[in-house]
């Protein structure tokens, strides 16, 4: 393997006060052929001494990222305080934050690019901090097949960031920073070991899907088989099961694991106006036509099925509200939203987006 080709990229999102947690993490980090990128919230005029400080806690090479820098194995890269950072084709790219008012979502920006270009080779970590930066980013990493961790908010002085992350339901591990490196090492090792007994995969996956259908109201028989197989194998590997047959036996006597596996298939990833072309069509063609045909005093009712954490519903509501002018100003609108993921639905109902 080339030095400039790490087999995984581990991105750490943290607040300005997360230095102690970062030090604790790197006190326990081995030399293992991966790269680390720290995306920390710092004010634009903050002159960080993180390179110097972190170098005392890590066996790895630590340096501040520069535009166009190639990511290499066994190195740690720190985001400059006044930049956004992305990763593409093995290189880091920096852009100015400019005069944007409000929060700079630097963690989401980097995590999104990491998910796009590294997929299942991406690992995202959320440490303590205020706000919810990183929440959308970990969804992207999880959707792309990567792994996600968050520090335990119960023992954190600033629990908002990890709490928001955990509320998405996509976090694989909730741990103290000192315990994360060992879990990452085990995860990468297990992921690299292909589960044996391929000849029985199709039979075992069919039995697992039937078991989930029997124990819950969920039927995944029409899901894409490669996706189901990949996520089931990863779950089995995390539990140290050598074959899907052994994992199936465990599922039969462990109802909680059946629920956890089903949740792996129900990754509720969404965002506001996610499919821009579709929303443009709804805005320009669908809604005007529906509203024009409403009878006097008739209510407008719409149902969003598979609403996930609610962003799509609120996007529809925004589009409708923009068109309720003039003679349509008093139209009563009722939006209904459903999802089979109860945790996502609860989050959507709170409107905490």
N, C-alpha and C positions, 0 to 999 in steps of 0.2 A: 504493500500500500504506500502510495506517495505521501510524503510528509504533509503536503498541502491538501490531502483528501481525507479528513476525519470521517469515521464511519457514523458518528452522530454529532449534532450540534446541540448543546445544552444552553438555553437562554434563561437568564434569571432576571425577573422583574422585581424591583425593590423601590422603596421610598428613600428620601434623603436620610432618614434615620436608621436605615437598615444595615449600617456598616458592621455592627457586632454580629448580626446573623450571617452576613456574607463571610466574615472572618471565620465563624464557626463552621460554615459549610466547607470552606477551602482548607481548614485544618485537617479535614478527613478525606480530601480528594486524592485519588491515586493517579499515577501516570498510566492512562489506559487508552490512548489513541483517539480521544474525543477532543472537541474544542468547546470553550465556554465563552458566552457573551453576556456581559452584565449591562442591563438597561435600567439605570437608576434615575429617579426623579431628582434633579438638581436645578436650582435657579440658573438662568442663562449667564449670570455674572459670577457664579460660584467657581472659585479656583480650587479644583479638587486635588487632594494629595492621595487619592485612592491607589494609584499605581504603586507609590512608595509604601503605603500602609499594607496593601494586600500582599505585596511581594514577601512580606515577613511571615505570612500565613500559608503560603502555597509553594509546592514543589514546581509548579508550572511557570512558564514565562508569562509575565503580566505586562501589558502595554495598552496605551490609549489608542483607540481605533482612528485610522486615517482614511480618507476617501480613496476607494480603489484597493484597499489593503486585502491581500490574500489571506484567507483563514487557514491556519495550520494546526496540526495535531498538538495536543498538550500545551496549548496556549490559552490565555484569558484575555479577552478584549473588552475594554471599558468604553462606554459611549461618552463622547465629549458633552459637557454640560449644556451647550447652546445649539445642539444639533438633533435632528431626527436621523435614525439609522435604519437601513434595510440591508438584506443580504440577497445576493443573486449570483448564481454560477460560481460559488466559492469565494466571492469577494464582498466586502462591506462597502456600503455607499452612504455618504452623509449629505444631508440637505439642511438649510437654515430653517430655524423655527420662525423667524420673521417676527412680525408684530401681531401674531394671533392672540386675541383676547380669550380668556377662559383656560381650562386645563389643556396642557399639551399631552396627548395620549401617546407618549413615546413607546410604551410597552406594547400596546396594541399594534402600532405601526410595525415594529420589528417582528413581533410574533406572527402577524399576518404574512409578511414576506417569507419568514422561515417556513411556515406551513406550505406556502405555494411552491417553494423551490426544494424543500427537503422532505416533505411528506412524513412517512413513518420513521425517518431518521431524525425527526425533530423532537426535542424534549423541552417543555416549558415549565418553569417554576415561578410561583408567586410567593414572595415573602411579605412581610408586614408593610402596611402603609395606609394612608387615607385615600378615600375615593374608590373607584372601581376600574382603574386602568388595568389592562391585562385580561379582563373578563371576556371580551370579544375575541381577543387573541388566542386564548386557550381553547375556545370553541373551534377556531379555525385549525389549530394544531390537532385537536382530537378528531375532527372531521377528516383531516388528511391522513389519519392513521398513526399519529404520534402519541406520545405519552405526556401526562400532565401531573404535576405535583403542587401542593400548597402547604405552607407552614400551618401549624395548628393555631387557629385564631384564639383558642381558649387560653393560651399562654403568651399571647402577643400583646404588646402595649398598644399597637395600632392595628386592629383586627379587620378593618373595613375591606382592604384589598383581598386578603385570603377568604374572608366570609363571602364576598360577592363571587369569587371564583368557585368556591365550594357549592354555592347555591345553584350554579348552572347544572350540577349533576354530572359533569364530565371529568372531574378530578379523580385520578387513579389512586393517589396516595396522599394522605394528610399526615405530615411528620414534622418533627423538630428539624431545623437545618442540619444539625450535626449527624442525623441519621440518614439524610438523603443520599449522600454519595454511595454508601454501601448498597442501598436499594437500587440506585441507578446502575451500578456495576452488575448486580444480579440480573436486573431486567435486560440489559444489553446482552449478557451472556446467554440467558435463556432464549432471547429473541433470535440469537444467532444459531441456536441448536434447533434444527427443524424437527418437529415432532415426528416420530417414526410411525410405521403402520399406515402408510398412505393408502394401501389397498382397501382399508376399511373406512376411510374418511367419509365417503358418500353415505355409507350405511349408518355410521355413528352420528353424522350431522342430521340425517333424517330422524333418527331416534331422539336426538336432543331437541329438535324442533317440535316433535310430537309430545315430548315431555313438558316443554314450556306451554304448549297448547292445552295439555291436560291440567296443568297446575295453575294456569292463569287464563284470562280472556284473550290473550295475544296469540295470533297465528302468523308466523314468519315464513310459511311455506312458499310464498310468492316473492320473498326477498331475493336479491341477487346472491346466488350461492357463493361466489368468491368472497363477497363481503362478509357473509355469515361465517364462512370457514375461517377467514383471516382473524376475525375478532374472537371467535371461539377458541382458536388455537392460542392466541395471545393470552386470553384469560386462563386457559389451561396451563400454559407455560408459567404464568405468574404464580400458580398454585403448585408448581413442581410436578405436574402430571405428565408422564412420558408419552402417553397416547391419548387420543380422544376417547377410546374405550374406557380407560381408567377414569377419565374426567366424567364420563357419562355415569359411571357407577357412583361416583361422589355426588353428582347432581341428584340422583335418585333418593339419596338419604339426607340431603341438605337443602331444604326449601329456600333458605336465605340466599344460597348461591344461584339457584334457579332465577330468583328475582334479580340478583346482581347481573347475571348474564343477559337476561332480557333487557335490562337497562343499557347494557353495552350496545344493543341493537337500536335503542331509541335515543340516539344522540340528537338532542333538540337544538340544532344549529340554525340560526336565522339572523336577520338583521333588517333594519329599516330599508324599504324600497330595494330589497335584495336583487330582484331581477328587474333592472331598470326598464328594459324594453317592454316587459309585461305590464309594469305599472304605468308606463306612458300610454299603452294601448287602453288600459282601464280608464285612465284619466281623460283621454281625448275621444274615445269611441264608446266605451261601455257605459260609464256613468251618465254622460249627457243623454244618451238614448233612454236609459231607465228613468231618469228624472223627468224627461219630457213626456213620458207615457203615464206618469202618476196621475191618478184621479184626484180631484179636490178632497182634502182631508185624509188622503191615503198615506199610510206609513210606509217608509222604506225599510225593508228588513233584509239583512244579508247574513250569510253564515260562512265563517272561515273554518274549514276542517283542517286538522293538523296544524294548529296555530303555534305550536312550540311555546316559546317564552313570551309571545305576544306582539313582537315587533311588526309582523305582517298585519295584524288586526288594526293596530294603531296607525299604520301606514294608510290602510284603506279609510280609516276614520278621518285622517288629515285630508285626503283627496276629496272625500264627500263634503267635509266642512268648507273647503275652498269653493265649492260650487253651490252652496246654499245661500244664494243672494237673490235680491229682487223678490219675485213672487214665490220663490222656493225657500225664502228665509225661515218660514215657520214649519217646514216639513219635519215630521218626527222620524228620527232614525233609530233603529234598533239593530245592533250588531251582536251576533251570536258566535262564539268561538269554542271549539272543542279540540281535545287532543287525548291520545291514549296514555301519554306520559303525565301522570298525576302531579309529579314534582314540577314539571315545566308549566303545567296549567296553573298551579298554585302561584308560581312566580309571575305568570302573566296577569293573573287576577289582581295582584298587588299594584301593578302598573309601575313597578320600580325598575325602569328601563335605563 
